[in-house]
Amino acid sequence: MVQFSTDRLDSSFAALSDATRRGVLEQLGSGDASITELAEKFHMTLTGMKKHVGVLEQAGLVTTQKVGRVRTCRLGLRGLGEEAAWIEGRRQIWNARFDALDDVVEALIRKEKADGRQSE
């Protein structure tokens, strides 16, 4: 079984749990942006956007670089491969459970049909 870094997953999923932060990641997918540009795009104060970017930066999803008075944000290099692999593992488990449940339901339906034919 693949081992995942609990701290890394926790920080990534905590960062992704907020719609604004997910929106920031989508925006940065189109290109780099300053905190001021992001704040304007999301109708937020600079302080609020700095906090969101800080959470994304702590999770390694965003990097920032300050040049003069402008802090530019860009997508981090690490991506979401480990998180996607963790989600895929859970998806496979749930699919196997749903397949097993389908088998039980189908067996019950067959039994009901067979019992119905016998009582006639």
Secondary structure as the mmCIF struct_conf table of DSSP 4:
data_model
#
loop_
_struct_conf.conf_type_id
_struct_conf.id
_struct_conf.beg_label_comp_id
_struct_conf.beg_label_asym_id
_struct_conf.beg_label_seq_id
_struct_conf.end_label_comp_id
_struct_conf.end_label_asym_id
_struct_conf.end_label_seq_id
HELX_RH_AL_P HELX_RH_AL_P1 THR A 6 LEU A 16
TURN_TY1_P TURN_TY1_P1 SER A 17 SER A 17
BEND BEND1 ASP A 18 ASP A 18
HELX_RH_AL_P HELX_RH_AL_P2 ALA A 19 GLY A 29
TURN_TY1_P TURN_TY1_P2 SER A 30 SER A 30
STRN STRN1 ALA A 33 SER A 34
HELX_RH_AL_P HELX_RH_AL_P3 ILE A 35 LYS A 41
TURN_TY1_P TURN_TY1_P3 PHE A 42 HIS A 43
HELX_RH_AL_P HELX_RH_AL_P4 LEU A 46 GLN A 58
TURN_TY1_P TURN_TY1_P4 ALA A 59 GLY A 60
BEND BEND2 LEU A 61 LEU A 61
STRN STRN2 VAL A 62 VAL A 67
TURN_TY1_P TURN_TY1_P5 GLY A 68 ARG A 69
STRN STRN3 VAL A 70 LEU A 75
BEND BEND3 LEU A 77 ARG A 78
TURN_TY1_P TURN_TY1_P6 GLY A 79 LEU A 80
HELX_RH_AL_P HELX_RH_AL_P5 GLY A 81 GLN A 118
TURN_TY1_P TURN_TY1_P7 SER A 119 SER A 119
#
